Amino acid sequence: MNPMTPSQIAARLQTHPGWRCEQNWLARDLQFEDFRGAWQFMSFVAACAEQADHHPNWYNVYNTVQIRLSSHDANGVTERDFSLVLQIDEYLTDAVFTDLDPTPIFTP
């Protein structure tokens, strides 16, 4: 699987508000109502990731989740990452959350 070009990534991100590109990562920072909401989100993503054998890098403290997606074997963002983004976006349409400041707290 080949990594997408920066222009391909930018075009795809137009249909995924809240996501951004950071170096070779798709990134999103979320804040949920409470720890339970953050954990439920992470459990959902974990199940999707296991099914696809494609696992995110993430960080969680209380109600905050920072998620980073990249295809390590391709050394960049691929369609596989956008497949997981789509599943995450569908989950988030029903969840109570807010996007955090797009400035990352950490850089993976």
Beta strands, then each sheet from edge to edge (+ up, - down):
strand 1: 20-22
strand 2: 25-32
strand 3: 57-61
strand 4: 64-69
strand 5: 97-99
sheet 1: 1+ 2- 4+ 3-
sheet 2: 1+ 2- 5+
end
